Amino acid sequence: MNPALRVFLLLSGLFALALLTALPPWSLMGKANFVASGVCHRLPEHSLFFEGEQSPLCARCTGTYLGLLLATILLILRGKLKSGLFPPLKISLALASFVILWGVDGFNSFWDLWRGSPLLYAPSNGLRLVTGLFYGFSWGGWFIPFFNSITFKNPTPRRSLENFRELALLVTVGVGSVALIETRDPFLLYPLTFLSMVGPLLLLGTINAMLLKLALNLYPDGIEKGGEFLPLFSAGISASLVEIAVLNLARAALKL
């Protein structure tokens, strides 16, 4: 990469994060709400409340980012964050069933919102949280090896999820996390607020970095060193904040 372009990409992300820090809203909750508003509808009736305070993301999106976070942590602990192979067919089928459950519950919830009565069953924030969680597991199992295989020259030749034991561990920890959230302990609002701000930025930043690499044909043979990815990721974060700001402006203009 051209050194001047490298510096520019790196500074773009730092500048965007500096603006996010320096400009209103001033509180952590306010900034989390700003980020969450760009990626989530945030309907109060579909959201989690802790002593009257609404979590920045709706229940389904909260579950999704929590699931992706837990899947990423599992890969880190098992030394597979740079895994370049998809799960085996039987695991992929299980992940596909998670996506189907997420879609069915989302459509049923939308039908209830649109028609005033559920199509299949009474929706609840607990179900939204759980189906979002399982959907996040699917993102972790599929997106991470997809990203690694496109971005890095030598991704680790291991599967992101190798067997049902790993998947069962992920599900167990996830269900335990959901049970903890369902206690509605007000202290949980703080880590969920942090997740609501950092989760979307990291995911969008990673996707944008991958797209930027492809669009500019940077490192056509793949990135060899982690440090080479940093300027792309920094620019990806910058692009994410611009996208979120535009979406917030559009929602304000449309009064959504």
Backbone as numpy.savetxt, mean C-alpha at the origin, in Angstrom:
# Nx Ny Nz CAx CAy CAz Cx Cy Cz
23.55 6.01 -15.15 22.71 7.21 -15.15 23.59 8.45 -15.15
23.17 9.45 -15.94 23.89 10.72 -15.97 23.94 11.31 -14.56
25.13 11.76 -14.09 25.24 12.29 -12.72 24.30 13.46 -12.45
24.13 14.34 -13.44 23.23 15.48 -13.25 21.79 15.00 -13.06
21.37 14.01 -13.85 20.02 13.47 -13.71 19.87 12.78 -12.37
20.89 12.09 -11.94 20.87 11.40 -10.64 20.62 12.39 -9.51
21.35 13.51 -9.54 21.20 14.53 -8.49 19.81 15.15 -8.57
19.35 15.43 -9.78 18.03 16.04 -9.95 16.93 15.13 -9.39
16.98 13.85 -9.73 15.96 12.92 -9.25 15.99 12.80 -7.73
17.19 12.75 -7.19 17.33 12.64 -5.75 16.77 13.88 -5.03
17.10 15.05 -5.55 16.65 16.29 -4.92 15.15 16.50 -5.08
14.57 15.98 -6.14 13.13 16.17 -6.35 12.33 15.54 -5.22
12.73 14.35 -4.80 12.03 13.70 -3.71 12.25 14.40 -2.39
13.47 14.81 -2.14 13.76 15.52 -0.90 12.99 16.84 -0.83
12.90 17.53 -1.96 12.15 18.79 -2.01 10.67 18.55 -1.75
10.12 17.49 -2.35 8.69 17.19 -2.16 8.40 16.84 -0.70
9.28 16.04 -0.08 9.08 15.70 1.33 9.23 16.92 2.23
10.15 17.82 1.85 10.30 19.06 2.62 9.04 19.91 2.55
8.41 19.96 1.37 7.15 20.70 1.24 6.05 20.05 2.07
5.98 18.72 2.05 4.96 18.03 2.85 5.14 18.34 4.32
6.38 18.45 4.75 6.66 18.74 6.17 6.39 20.20 6.51
6.74 21.10 5.60 6.71 22.54 5.91 5.34 23.18 5.72
4.51 22.62 4.83 3.22 23.24 4.53 2.11 22.64 5.36
1.02 23.41 5.57 -0.12 22.85 6.29 -0.78 21.75 5.46
-1.53 20.87 6.16 -1.84 20.85 7.60 -0.61 20.50 8.44
-0.59 21.04 9.66 0.61 20.94 10.47 0.71 19.64 11.24
-0.40 19.06 11.64 -0.35 17.88 12.49 -0.09 16.61 11.68
0.37 15.56 12.37 0.59 14.27 11.73 -0.73 13.74 11.18
-1.81 13.89 11.95 -3.11 13.42 11.49 -3.56 14.18 10.24
-3.31 15.47 10.22 -3.69 16.28 9.07 -2.94 15.86 7.82
-1.64 15.59 7.96 -0.85 15.17 6.81 -1.26 13.77 6.36
-1.58 12.90 7.32 -2.05 11.56 6.97 -3.38 11.64 6.23
-4.27 12.52 6.67 -5.55 12.71 5.99 -5.35 13.22 4.57
-4.38 14.10 4.40 -4.08 14.63 3.06 -3.64 13.51 2.12
-2.71 12.67 2.59 -2.23 11.55 1.76 -3.36 10.56 1.52
-4.09 10.21 2.58 -5.14 9.20 2.46 -6.26 9.67 1.53
-6.55 10.96 1.53 -7.62 11.48 0.68 -7.33 11.30 -0.80
-6.05 11.17 -1.14 -5.69 10.98 -2.54 -5.85 9.56 -3.02
-5.98 8.59 -2.09 -6.04 7.19 -2.49 -7.27 6.46 -1.95
-8.10 7.14 -1.17 -9.19 6.46 -0.47 -10.41 7.38 -0.39
-11.61 6.79 -0.47 -12.84 7.61 -0.40 -13.09 8.16 1.00
-12.62 7.45 2.03 -12.70 7.89 3.43 -14.14 8.13 3.90
-15.09 7.37 3.42 -16.47 7.50 3.88 -16.53 7.17 5.37
-17.11 8.05 6.18 -17.14 7.80 7.63 -17.78 6.46 8.00
-18.86 6.09 7.30 -19.55 4.84 7.64 -18.74 3.61 7.26
-17.71 3.78 6.45 -16.84 2.67 6.06 -15.49 2.74 6.76
-15.37 3.59 7.75 -14.08 3.84 8.38 -14.08 3.41 9.85
-12.89 3.30 10.40 -12.71 2.91 11.79 -12.62 4.17 12.65
-13.23 4.11 13.83 -13.18 5.24 14.75 -12.60 4.79 16.08
-11.78 5.67 16.66 -11.16 5.41 17.95 -11.48 6.58 18.87
-12.43 6.35 19.78 -12.91 7.40 20.68 -13.32 8.64 19.89
-14.08 8.43 18.82 -14.63 9.52 18.04 -13.72 10.06 16.96
-12.46 9.61 16.90 -11.51 10.09 15.90 -11.45 9.10 14.74
-11.67 9.59 13.52 -11.69 8.72 12.35 -10.27 8.42 11.87
-10.01 7.15 11.59 -8.73 6.75 11.01 -8.63 7.32 9.60
-7.44 7.75 9.17 -7.32 8.40 7.85 -7.81 7.56 6.68
-7.50 6.27 6.67 -7.95 5.39 5.60 -9.22 4.66 6.02
-10.05 4.29 5.06 -11.23 3.48 5.36 -10.78 2.11 5.85
-11.73 1.31 6.35 -11.39 0.00 6.90 -10.74 -0.89 5.86
-11.27 -0.91 4.63 -10.73 -1.79 3.60 -9.30 -1.39 3.20
-9.07 -0.10 3.02 -7.72 0.37 2.66 -6.75 0.17 3.82
-7.22 0.36 5.05 -6.38 0.09 6.21 -5.91 -1.35 6.20
-6.84 -2.28 5.95 -6.49 -3.69 5.88 -5.51 -3.98 4.76
-5.72 -3.34 3.60 -4.85 -3.58 2.45 -3.41 -3.18 2.73
-3.20 -1.98 3.26 -1.84 -1.54 3.54 -1.22 -2.30 4.70
-2.06 -2.71 5.66 -1.55 -3.53 6.75 -1.10 -4.89 6.22
-1.89 -5.50 5.33 -1.52 -6.78 4.75 -0.24 -6.70 3.95
-0.10 -5.65 3.15 1.12 -5.45 2.37 2.32 -5.25 3.28
2.13 -4.48 4.36 3.22 -4.25 5.31 3.66 -5.56 5.96
2.69 -6.37 6.40 3.03 -7.63 7.07 3.73 -8.59 6.09
3.27 -8.62 4.84 3.92 -9.48 3.84 5.35 -9.02 3.60
5.56 -7.71 3.55 6.91 -7.17 3.34 7.82 -7.50 4.51
7.29 -7.38 5.73 8.08 -7.71 6.92 8.48 -9.19 6.90
7.53 -10.05 6.52 7.84 -11.49 6.44 8.98 -11.74 5.45
8.93 -11.09 4.29 9.98 -11.27 3.29 11.32 -10.77 3.80
11.31 -9.66 4.52 12.55 -9.13 5.09 13.14 -10.12 6.08
12.30 -10.63 6.98 12.77 -11.55 8.01 13.30 -12.85 7.42
12.77 -13.26 6.27 13.19 -14.50 5.63 14.22 -14.27 4.52
14.73 -13.02 4.45 15.77 -12.71 3.49 15.32 -12.78 2.05
14.04 -12.45 1.81 13.50 -12.59 0.46 12.91 -11.29 -0.09
13.35 -10.16 0.45 12.80 -8.91 -0.03 13.11 -8.68 -1.51
14.23 -9.24 -2.00 14.58 -9.11 -3.42 14.23 -10.37 -4.21
13.27 -11.13 -3.70 12.86 -12.34 -4.40 12.31 -11.98 -5.78
12.67 -12.79 -6.78 12.24 -12.50 -8.14 11.31 -13.54 -8.73
10.86 -14.48 -7.91 9.99 -15.54 -8.41 8.62 -15.47 -7.73
7.57 -15.69 -8.50 6.21 -15.68 -7.96 5.96 -16.92 -7.10
4.95 -16.89 -6.25 4.61 -18.08 -5.47 4.23 -19.24 -6.39
4.35 -20.49 -5.91 3.92 -21.63 -6.72 2.42 -21.56 -7.00
1.96 -22.37 -7.95 0.57 -22.29 -8.40 -0.43 -22.41 -7.27
-0.22 -23.35 -6.37 -1.20 -23.56 -5.29 -1.30 -22.35 -4.37
-0.18 -21.68 -4.14 -0.20 -20.47 -3.31 -0.83 -19.33 -4.10
-0.51 -19.23 -5.38 -1.09 -18.18 -6.22 -2.61 -18.32 -6.31
-3.10 -19.54 -6.35 -4.55 -19.76 -6.36 -5.17 -19.28 -5.06
-4.49 -19.51 -3.95 -4.99 -19.02 -2.66 -5.01 -17.49 -2.65
-3.94 -16.87 -3.18 -3.90 -15.41 -3.24 -4.98 -14.88 -4.17
-5.25 -15.60 -5.27 -6.31 -15.19 -6.19 -7.67 -15.26 -5.49
-7.86 -16.25 -4.64 -9.13 -16.34 -3.90 -9.28 -15.16 -2.94
-8.15 -14.68 -2.41 -8.20 -13.49 -1.54 -8.68 -12.27 -2.33
-8.19 -12.15 -3.56 -8.60 -11.03 -4.41 -10.09 -11.13 -4.73
-10.56 -12.34 -4.99 -11.98 -12.54 -5.30 -12.84 -12.18 -4.09
-12.43 -12.60 -2.90 -13.18 -12.25 -1.68 -13.23 -10.74 -1.50
-12.09 -10.09 -1.75 -12.02 -8.62 -1.65 -12.99 -7.98 -2.63
-13.02 -8.50 -3.87 -13.90 -7.94 -4.89 -15.37 -8.17 -4.56
-15.71 -9.37 -4.09 -17.10 -9.67 -3.75 -17.57 -8.79 -2.61
-16.74 -8.67 -1.58 -17.14 -7.85 -0.43 -17.23 -6.39 -0.83
-16.31 -5.94 -1.69 -16.35 -4.55 -2.14 -17.59 -4.27 -2.96
-17.97 -5.19 -3.85 -19.16 -4.99 -4.67 -20.42 -5.04 -3.81
-20.46 -5.95 -2.86 -21.61 -6.03 -1.96 -21.75 -4.74 -1.14
-20.61 -4.21 -0.71 -20.61 -2.96 0.05 -21.07 -1.80 -0.82
-20.58 -1.76 -2.07 -21.00 -0.71 -3.00 -22.50 -0.80 -3.29
-22.99 -2.02 -3.48 -24.42 -2.23 -3.75 -25.27 -1.71 -2.59
-24.82 -1.97 -1.38 -25.54 -1.50 -0.19 -25.53 0.02 -0.13
-24.40 0.63 -0.48 -24.31 2.09 -0.48 -25.19 2.70 -1.56
-25.24 2.04 -2.72 -25.98 2.55 -3.88 -27.48 2.31 -3.75
-27.85 1.10 -3.38 -29.26 0.72 -3.36 -29.92 0.83 -1.99
-29.12 0.97 -0.95 -29.70 1.09 0.38 -29.97 -0.24 1.05
-29.60 -1.34 0.41 -29.75 -2.67 1.01 -28.68 -3.57 0.41
-28.15 -4.51 1.19 -27.06 -5.37 0.70 -27.54 -6.36 -0.35
-26.65 -6.74 -1.25 -26.97 -7.72 -2.28 -26.86 -9.14 -1.74
-25.80 -9.42 -0.97 -25.55 -10.78 -0.48 -25.65 -10.91 1.03
-25.13 -9.94 1.75 -25.11 -10.00 3.21 -24.88 -8.60 3.74
-25.11 -8.42 5.02 -24.93 -7.10 5.63 -23.44 -6.78 5.71
-22.98 -5.72 5.06 -21.56 -5.37 5.13 -21.20 -4.84 6.51
-19.92 -4.93 6.83 -19.44 -4.41 8.11 -17.99 -3.98 7.96
-17.56 -3.10 8.82 -16.17 -2.66 8.76 -15.20 -3.77 9.13
-15.65 -4.71 9.96 -14.81 -5.85 10.27 -14.50 -6.68 9.04
-15.52 -6.93 8.21 -15.32 -7.67 6.97 -14.46 -6.88 5.99
-14.69 -5.58 5.92 -13.87 -4.73 5.04 -12.41 -4.80 5.46
-12.16 -4.77 6.75 -10.79 -4.82 7.26 -10.13 -6.15 6.92
-10.85 -7.25 7.11 -10.29 -8.59 6.87 -10.05 -8.83 5.37
-11.04 -8.50 4.53 -10.86 -8.73 3.09 -9.77 -7.81 2.53
-9.66 -6.61 3.06 -8.57 -5.72 2.67 -7.22 -6.30 3.07
-7.15 -6.87 4.28 -5.92 -7.49 4.76 -5.47 -8.61 3.83
-6.39 -9.49 3.46 -6.05 -10.61 2.59 -5.66 -10.12 1.19
-6.32 -9.08 0.74 -5.94 -8.48 -0.55 -4.52 -7.93 -0.49
-4.16 -7.34 0.63 -2.79 -6.84 0.82 -1.77 -7.96 0.79
-2.13 -9.14 1.32 -1.24 -10.31 1.22 -0.96 -10.64 -0.24
-2.00 -10.55 -1.08 -1.84 -10.85 -2.50 -0.88 -9.86 -3.16
-1.01 -8.60 -2.79 -0.07 -7.59 -3.30 1.36 -7.96 -2.92
1.55 -8.35 -1.66 2.90 -8.70 -1.22 3.45 -9.91 -1.95
2.61 -10.91 -2.18 3.07 -12.13 -2.82 3.36 -11.97 -4.29
2.64 -11.08 -4.95 2.78 -10.93 -6.41 3.58 -9.70 -6.82
3.29 -8.56 -6.20 3.91 -7.33 -6.69 5.41 -7.28 -6.40
5.82 -7.75 -5.24 7.24 -7.65 -4.88 8.14 -8.42 -5.86
7.85 -9.69 -6.19 8.70 -10.35 -7.20 8.57 -9.74 -8.58
7.36 -9.24 -8.93 7.18 -8.57 -10.22 8.07 -7.33 -10.29
8.04 -6.53 -9.25 8.87 -5.32 -9.20 10.36 -5.68 -9.26
10.77 -6.67 -8.48 12.19 -7.05 -8.45 12.67 -7.55 -9.80
11.85 -8.34 -10.47 12.27 -8.92 -11.75 12.41 -7.86 -12.83
11.65 -6.78 -12.72 11.74 -5.70 -13.70 12.85 -4.71 -13.35
13.07 -4.50 -12.07 13.96 -3.42 -11.63 15.41 -3.84 -11.47
15.64 -5.02 -10.91 17.01 -5.41 -10.55 17.58 -6.41 -11.55
18.89 -6.33 -11.72 19.57 -7.22 -12.66 19.62 -8.65 -12.14
19.87 -8.79 -10.86 20.00 -10.13 -10.27 19.10 -10.26 -9.04
17.77 -10.34 -9.25 16.89 -10.56 -8.10 17.16 -11.94 -7.49
16.83 -12.09 -6.23 17.05 -13.37 -5.55 16.20 -14.45 -6.20
16.80 -15.59 -6.60 16.02 -16.65 -7.25 15.22 -17.48 -6.26
14.38 -16.80 -5.50 13.50 -17.48 -4.54 12.09 -16.96 -4.72
11.13 -17.77 -4.30 9.74 -17.38 -4.39 9.38 -16.49 -3.21
8.52 -15.50 -3.46 8.13 -14.60 -2.38 7.43 -15.36 -1.26
6.49 -16.22 -1.62 5.85 -17.13 -0.67 6.04 -18.54 -1.21
6.68 -19.38 -0.43 7.09 -20.68 -0.96 6.14 -21.82 -0.64
5.39 -21.71 0.46 4.54 -22.82 0.87 3.40 -22.31 1.75
2.49 -23.21 2.08 1.33 -22.85 2.89 1.72 -22.53 4.32
2.86 -23.02 4.77 3.30 -22.69 6.12 3.59 -21.20 6.23
4.27 -20.64 5.23 4.53 -19.20 5.24 3.23 -18.41 5.13
2.33 -18.87 4.27 1.05 -18.18 4.11 0.24 -18.26 5.39
0.25 -19.42 6.05 -0.49 -19.57 7.30 0.07 -18.65 8.39
1.40 -18.51 8.41 2.01 -17.60 9.38 1.56 -16.17 9.12
1.53 -15.80 7.85 1.10 -14.46 7.47 -0.36 -14.22 7.88
-1.20 -15.19 7.60 -2.62 -15.07 7.93 -2.82 -15.00 9.44
-2.07 -15.80 10.19 -2.20 -15.81 11.65 -1.84 -14.47 12.25
-0.71 -13.92 11.81 -0.29 -12.61 12.31 -1.29 -11.53 11.89
-1.78 -11.64 10.65 -2.74 -10.65 10.16 -4.05 -10.68 10.93
-4.57 -11.87 11.16 -5.83 -11.99 11.90 -5.65 -11.50 13.34
-4.48 -11.79 13.92 -4.20 -11.26 15.26 -4.16 -9.75 15.27
-3.60 -9.15 14.22 -3.56 -7.69 14.11 -4.96 -7.10 13.98
-5.79 -7.77 13.19 -7.18 -7.32 13.04 -7.92 -7.40 14.37
-7.72 -8.49 15.10 -8.36 -8.64 16.41 -7.93 -7.51 17.35
-6.66 -7.14 17.27 -6.17 -6.03 18.09 -6.82 -4.72 17.69
-6.92 -4.47 16.39 -7.56 -3.25 15.90 -9.02 -3.20 16.33
-9.69 -4.35 16.33 -11.10 -4.40 16.67 -11.37 -4.07 18.14
-10.33 -4.03 18.97 -10.53 -3.59 20.35 -10.80 -2.10 20.42
-10.44 -1.39 19.33 -10.62 0.06 19.24 -9.89 0.82 20.35
-8.78 0.27 20.78 -7.94 0.98 21.74 -7.48 2.28 21.09
-7.70 3.42 21.73 -7.35 4.71 21.09 -5.87 4.83 20.77
-5.00 4.11 21.48 -3.57 4.18 21.19 -3.27 3.69 19.77
-4.12 2.76 19.26 -3.88 2.19 17.94 -4.05 3.20 16.82
-4.73 4.31 17.11 -4.92 5.32 16.08 -3.59 5.87 15.59
-2.59 5.96 16.47 -1.30 6.56 16.09 -0.53 5.69 15.09
-0.35 4.38 15.35 0.33 3.58 14.32 -0.48 3.47 13.03
-1.81 3.46 13.12 -2.62 3.41 11.91 -2.53 4.71 11.13
-2.41 5.82 11.83 -2.22 7.11 11.17 -0.89 7.13 10.42
0.16 6.63 11.08 1.47 6.56 10.43 1.42 5.65 9.21
0.74 4.50 9.35 0.60 3.57 8.23 -0.17 4.22 7.09
-1.19 5.01 7.42 -2.02 5.66 6.40 -1.25 6.68 5.59
-0.20 7.26 6.17 0.59 8.25 5.46 1.76 7.60 4.73
2.47 6.72 5.42 3.68 6.13 4.85 3.35 5.03 3.83
2.33 4.20 4.12 1.99 3.10 3.24 1.71 3.51 1.81
0.76 4.44 1.58 0.50 4.88 0.20 1.70 5.53 -0.47
2.48 6.32 0.29 3.64 6.97 -0.30 4.69 5.95 -0.74
4.93 4.93 0.08 5.92 3.92 -0.28 5.46 3.10 -1.48
4.19 2.71 -1.49 3.69 1.89 -2.59 3.67 2.69 -3.89
3.09 3.89 -3.86 3.05 4.71 -5.06 4.46 5.11 -5.50
5.33 5.41 -4.54 6.69 5.78 -4.88 7.43 4.65 -5.56
7.22 3.42 -5.09 7.86 2.26 -5.70 7.35 2.03 -7.12
6.02 2.13 -7.29 5.44 1.95 -8.62 5.92 3.03 -9.58
5.92 4.27 -9.12 6.39 5.37 -9.97 7.86 5.23 -10.33
8.67 4.77 -9.38 10.09 4.56 -9.66 10.28 3.50 -10.75
9.50 2.43 -10.67 9.58 1.39 -11.69 9.17 1.93 -13.05
8.09 2.70 -13.09 7.62 3.27 -14.35 8.62 4.28 -14.92
9.24 5.05 -14.03 10.25 6.02 -14.46 11.45 5.31 -15.08
11.87 4.22 -14.48 12.99 3.44 -15.02 12.66 2.95 -16.43
11.43 2.45 -16.62 11.03 1.94 -17.92 10.86 3.06 -18.94
10.26 4.18 -18.51 9.98 5.28 -19.43 11.24 5.93 -19.95
12.24 6.07 -19.07 13.50 6.72 -19.46 14.56 5.72 -19.90
14.20 4.44 -19.89 15.13 3.37 -20.28 16.41 3.45 -19.46
16.26 3.65 -18.17 17.42 3.71 -17.28 17.78 2.30 -16.82
19.06 2.03 -16.73 19.54 0.71 -16.34 18.81 -0.39 -17.12
18.96 -0.42 -18.45 18.23 -1.40 -19.26 18.52 -2.84 -18.89
19.70 -3.11 -18.34 20.04 -4.47 -17.91 19.63 -4.74 -16.47
19.06 -3.74 -15.82 18.65 -3.90 -14.44 19.62 -3.25 -13.47
19.11 -2.84 -12.34 19.93 -2.19 -11.30 20.74 -3.25 -10.57
22.02 -2.98 -10.37 22.90 -3.93 -9.69 23.05 -3.60 -8.22
23.08 -2.32 -7.87 23.30 -1.92 -6.48 22.08 -1.17 -5.98
21.76 -1.40 -4.70 20.60 -0.75 -4.10 20.67 0.76 -4.16
21.90 1.30 -4.04 22.05 2.75 -4.06 21.65 3.37 -5.38
21.73 2.59 -6.46 21.34 3.10 -7.77 19.83 3.30 -7.87
19.09 2.62 -7.02 17.64 2.75 -7.04 17.17 3.98 -6.28
17.99 4.49 -5.37 17.57 5.58 -4.49 17.10 6.82 -5.24
17.82 7.32 -6.27 17.32 8.49 -6.99 15.97 8.23 -7.66
15.78 7.03 -8.22 14.50 6.69 -8.84 13.38 6.68 -7.81
13.66 6.10 -6.65 12.65 6.05 -5.60 12.33 7.45 -5.09
13.34 8.28 -4.97 13.14 9.65 -4.52 12.22 10.40 -5.49
12.49 10.24 -6.79 11.63 10.87 -7.80 10.24 10.26 -7.77
10.16 8.96 -7.47 8.86 8.30 -7.37 8.02 8.87 -6.23
8.65 9.16 -5.11 7.95 9.79 -3.99 7.45 11.18 -4.39
8.31 11.93 -5.09 7.92 13.26 -5.56 6.69 13.17 -6.46
6.73 12.23 -7.41 5.59 12.05 -8.32 4.34 11.64 -7.55
4.51 10.83 -6.52 3.37 10.38 -5.72 2.68 11.55 -5.02
3.47 12.44 -4.46 2.89 13.60 -3.77 2.19 14.53 -4.76
2.73 14.66 -5.96 2.05 15.46 -6.99 0.72 14.81 -7.36
0.73 13.49 -7.56 -0.50 12.77 -7.90 -1.55 12.91 -6.80
-1.11 12.78 -5.56 -2.04 12.89 -4.43 -2.62 14.29 -4.36
-1.78 15.31 -4.57 -2.26 16.69 -4.55 -3.28 16.93 -5.65
-3.01 16.42 -6.85 -3.95 16.58 -7.98 -5.27 15.89 -7.68
-5.21 14.69 -7.13 -6.44 13.96 -6.80 -7.24 14.68 -5.71
-6.55 15.27 -4.75 -7.24 16.06 -3.72 -7.91 17.28 -4.31
-7.23 17.95 -5.23 -7.82 19.11 -5.89 -9.04 18.70 -6.72
-8.93 17.56 -7.40 -10.06 17.07 -8.21 -11.26 16.74 -7.32
-10.99 16.11 -6.17 -12.09 15.78 -5.26 -12.74 17.05 -4.72
-11.92 18.05 -4.42 -12.47 19.31 -3.92 -13.32 20.00 -5.00
-12.82 19.96 -6.24 -13.55 20.60 -7.33 -14.87 19.91 -7.59
-14.88 18.57 -7.46 -16.10 17.78 -7.70 -16.95 17.64 -6.44
-16.43 18.18 -5.32 -17.13 18.11 -4.03 -17.43 16.68 -3.63
-16.41 15.83 -3.78 -16.55 14.42 -3.41 -16.05 14.18 -1.98
